[in-house]
Amino acid sequence: DLTFSYCLDAGEGPGEAALYGAAVDLLAVLGQAPVAGGFPVMDAIYLAREIRLFAEWWPPEGGRDLSSQAESWTAAWRDAHALALEAPVCLALRDFHAANLMWLAQRDGLAKVGLLDFQDAVIAPLSYDLVSLLKDVRRDLPAELEADMVARFLAAFPALDAEAFRASYAILGAHRNLRIAGVFARLARRDGKPGYLEFMPRVWRHIEADLAHPALAPVRDWLARHGVKGSLS
């Protein structure tokens, strides 16, 4: 039962900083491992297909239908996606976050971190799983802890262009959470599962933080032009 989420909520395990530090250290090792063939590749087409979900399903209830604007929405992302994809690639597990990590204290070293839910693994930029971990839609992380963990990850890649990596991190952070907003809206509208909307305020806090990056100006402009806000009212 000792997922990271359980440990953090119940006050068990080594504590928040140690758990996230172990997860980041594992990501750094995975990020330097050779990548076998046969995996899907997160390329521009992949990202465009994912981000369309937002325009196709937002908002979750009432409001202006954006589905007819899906083409202009994906076009607003084109340059940002290209920039994000300039980062080195690795095998990303794609749903790498606290609910899918186990704390296995009886093991040694990085083997203490058990991995769940990796069936959607994909070849993706190094930043993707770090975004998944630190921009978690189900729990808040202190801003200082997030900054420390990004710095910890970068320290494992001294040859990496830190500014370019942070751009990729912000772009894929906004991308991931806008996609998730679209998925949650679809679950509410199509599948009658409104419970996912409880996570939406946190999702939008992540989105708004990442949209501050200059590379995402066209995306910010598109959202403003179409009157899209994080509020569900």
N, C-alpha and C positions, 0 to 999 in steps of 0.2 A: 504493500500500500504506500510505500514511501516515494511517491512522486515528489519532484521539487515543489509543486504546488502545495501538496499536503504538508511537507516539511516547513514551508514558509508560513502557512496558515496555522499550523499546530505548534510552531516553535520547536520543532525537532530538527535533528541534523546539525550541521556545522554553522548555520547562519547564512543570511542573504548574500553577503559579499563573497564568502567562501564557495557557496553553491554556484553563483554566477561566474566566479573566477574559474572554477573547474570546467564549467560548460564552455566558456570562451577559450580556455586552453585546449579543450578537445576540438573545438572548431578550428583552431589554428593548426593542429596536427592533421585533421581531415583536409584542410585547405591546401596542405603541402603534399598530400598523398597522390600517387598516380591515379588517373581517371580511366577506368575501363570503358570500352565501347558499348554500344547498345542502349545508352540512356537518351531520353529526349533532351533537346538542347533549348535552353531559354534564349531565344534570339529575338529579333525585332518583331517577327510574325507572331511568335508565342506571346510576347508582352502586349502587342496590339489586341490579340484575341482576348486576353485576360481583362484588359482595361475596359473593353467594350461592355463588360457586364455592368459597370456602373451606369453608363448612359442608358442601357437597355432596361434597367430595373429600378433606378432611383426616380422618385422617392418611394419609401415603403408604404405610404398611405396618402392619398390625395395629392395635391400639388401638381406642378407642371410635368407632363410626360416628356422625357428627354430622348426617347428612343429614336426619333427622327433626326437627332443631332449626333448620332453615333460616329459618323464619318469625320465630322469636324472635331469631335472629342479625341479620337485616335490621332488625328493630324496634329492636335495641340501637344501631344506627347512625343512626336517623332524625334525631335532633336534631343530631348531629355533621355529618352530610351537609348538612343545611339551613344550618348555620353556614358550612361550607366553601364552599357555593355563593353566599354573600353577596359574595364577592370579585368584582371586575370580571372580565370574560371577555375572551378573545382566541382566536386560532386556535392550538391546541396540537398539536404534531406527534406527541405521545403516547409515542414511543420515542426521546426526545431524551437520548442518553447517549454515553459515550466511544466505544463500538464503532460508533456510527452517525454520528460526526463525522469529517470529513477535514481535515487541515491542508494548505492549498494556499498555500504560502509565496510563490509567484509572483504572487499577487493582492494587491490593496490593501485595507486596512481590514478591515471585517467580512466582506468577500468571501473572506478567507482561510479562513473556516470553511465547509466544504462539508457539505451535508446529505444523509443517506441515510435510507431507511425512514420515509417520511412519508405512506404510503398510508392510514394509519388516522387521519389528522388529524381533529380534533373541536373544536368550540367548547367551551372549558373555562375554569375559573378560572385567573387569571394564575399561580397557584402550581404548577400541575400539571407543566409541563415543567421547572421548576426542581427539583421533587422528583425527577423522572426523572433529571435530570443529577447531582444531589448525593447521592441515596440509591440509588446504582447497586448492583444486586445482584451485579455481577461484579468490583467493585473497591472497595477501601477509600479513603476520603478522610480526611485529618487533620481532627479536629473544628474546629480553628482555621480551616482553609481553608474548610470548609462555612459557618462563621459569617461569615467575610469575604465569601463569595460571596452569601449572603443579604443582607447589609448593602449590598453593591455593587448588587444588583438593586433593593433598596428605594430607594437613592439616586436611581435613574432615575425614580421615581414619588413625588415629594415630597408630593403630595396624598393618597397612600394611607395608610390607617390601618394603621400597622405592626403593632400588636398583633393586629388582625383578620386581617392577612395571615399572620402567624406561626401563628395558629390554623388557618387554611386549609391552610398548609404542613404542619403536624403531622398534621392529620386526613387529608389526601390522601396523606401519606407512609405512615401506618399502613394506609390503605385500599389503596394501590397494592401494598404489599409483602405484605399478607395475601391480596390477589387473586393475586399472583405465587406465594405459597406454595401456594394452591389449584391453580393451573395446573401447577406443578412436581409436586405430589402426583398430579394427574391423569395427567401424562406418565409418572410412575413406575408407577402402579397400572394404568392402562388401556392405555397405549401401550408398556409395556416399555422405558422410557427412564429408568433410574435415575440416569444421569449428572448430571441437573439437580439432584439432591439435594445435590451437593457445594457448591452455592451457599446451601443453606438456613441454615447458621449465620450467615452475613452478613445474609441476609434477616431473621432473627429479631432480630439486633442492631439493625437499623433499626426493626423493629416495636416492640421494647421501649423504644427511645429516644423514639419518637413517642407511645406509649401513656401516657407520663408527663404529657401535656397534660391539664388538668382536663376539657376538653370530651369526652374519650374515656373518662371514668369508667364509663359504662354498658357500653362495649365491654370494658374491663378486667375488670369484674365478671362479664360473660358468660363470658369465657375462663377466669376463675378458677373459676366455678361448674361449668363443664364439664370442668375438669381439663386444659385445653389448655396445653401448654408448648412451648417451642421445641425441646426435645430430641426426637430421632427414636427414642429408646429406648422 
